[in-house]
Amino acid sequence: MKITLVARPQKNIAFVFFLFENDRIDAQPLFLFLEKPEQDYLRGAEKSLALKERESRTLIMPGSGRKIITIGLGKAADASVKKMGIPHRMAVQAARAEKIERFAYWAAAQKTSTATRETYEVAASNAIMANFEFVKYKTPTPEGGAFVKEIEAVAAKLPQHDITEGIRRGIVIGEETNACRELSNTPGGDMTPAILADHAVKEAAKAGIKATVLDGKKMKTLGMDGILGVGRGSDAPPRFIILEYMKGAKNEKPTVLVGKGVTFDTGGLNLKPGNHIYEMHMDMSGGAAVIHAVIAAARLKLKKNIVALVPAAENMPSGSSYHPGDILRTMNGITIEVLNTDAEGRVIMADALEYSKKYDPALVIDAATLTGAAAVALGQQYSGLFTTDKKLEERFRELGEAVNDPVWPLPLSAEYEKDIKGTFGDWANAGKPDTAGASTAAVFLWQFIKGYPWVHLDIAPRMTAGEGDYLAKGALGTPVRLLVRFLEN
């Protein structure tokens, strides 16, 4: 989708009006570009256009046939940059429903340059996300898909450098979020660890990022028996993906992103029930997110040192699968007692977190669809946030709200360590049944990264789009936008 800044909209293009409560449509700058009969018609329809927040209307102008979409923004006093994402998703969704391929809306500078850039970054990225649908496996129909091809942001005068820059950045972030969603939505039969690694290498090459992939032999040399153990039951061998984007100062410690890359999770010998196995091709969503967050950083030319690590494995039941009761020795020598083969994500992440230490990182951030317990606690509204650093906790919450990628803190405390003490190994990969599952999983990971600044994002609650997201069904692309905003700040 193309998004451009223009001084005058195309003739007869559809218009989108974003209206606060009590706004008059004839007071909107875009109204002046309508023909007089269209203006008169809209003035007559004024009452039907008085919208509450997150309401929309679509009207067709008599005579011209121009389509008008109005989106309710709620009270003007509650306006903020972070609230602009959903209305732009709604506008694109409404346009798609009406098979509108092009529309225009009014763009105005905000109080500061930063606010202007961030407003239009959020607007553009969310519009692009709303224009995505996973149709790779659908047979094309004669009428084609209903997608928006072009959006015009109309400004009073040009140039508007901050608006243009915001749109440019938003396009990059939206495209990489959608690339993450495309990857996560790909069926497990077409997404093995090797395929995920090949994708990462190919996309990294385009972005000028160094990519390295470790196979089983190399991982065995490094002692990564956590990853190898989980992948043992599959005919598709595991991989360890390393992306290095080093464009910061030479003495600057990197930020390391670690993403869970379980390309399909059956639960292993502790097989998942049918109603929980269907979407498990998306259990590599954390890996997809960190891959595309680094690619977005490269496309935005951030002057940062960033590393992405993705332990990729397929968790399958077979005669060679790892078993409940097995003891796996990880890269740092710590042993894991396997109580449940369906708690595999934390096992492969343990090796990846240990590997991250070789970079002497300034900060390690991991993203993983780790626990159903996080979804039970938070619903689909927030990802779980775990860190012992209160400043990082506040920063991630603030930025998550700003980019519509929200997170909520859950406990990370040594008090939970007693629940994962192993009987025959150092640590057990499962805590007490039905008790603080998200926190015990986070505390398990913590054992492999203590002594380093660390943030754990349990993105299981936000793995798929839910009601009120105004996005197509399937992967949500969490937390690409949050990671990019944090990295650039």
Secondary structure, DSSP 8 states (H G I E B T S, - for coil): -EEEEESS--TT-EEEEEEETT--GGGSGGGGGS-HHHHHHHHHTGGGG---TT-EEEEE-TTT--EEEEEEEE-GGG--GGGGHHHHHHHHHHHHHTT--EEEEE----SSHHHHHHHHHHHHHHHHHHT----TTS---TT------EEEEE-SSS--HHHHHHHHHHHHHHHHHHHHHHHHHS-GGG--HHHHHHHHHHHHHHHT-EEEEE-HHHHHHHT-HHHHHHHTT-SS--EEEEEEEE-S-TT---EEEEE-EEEEE--TTS---HHHHTTGGGTTHHHHHHHHHHHHHHHTT---EEEEEEEEEEE--STT---TT-EEE-TTS-EEE-S-TT--HHHHHHHHHHHHGGG--SEEEEEE---HHHHHHHTTT-EEEE-S-HHHHHHHHHHHHHTT--EEE----GGGGGGGB-SSSSEES--STTSSHHHHHHHHHHTTTTTS-EEEEE-GGGSB--TTS-S-SSB--TTHHHHHHHHH-
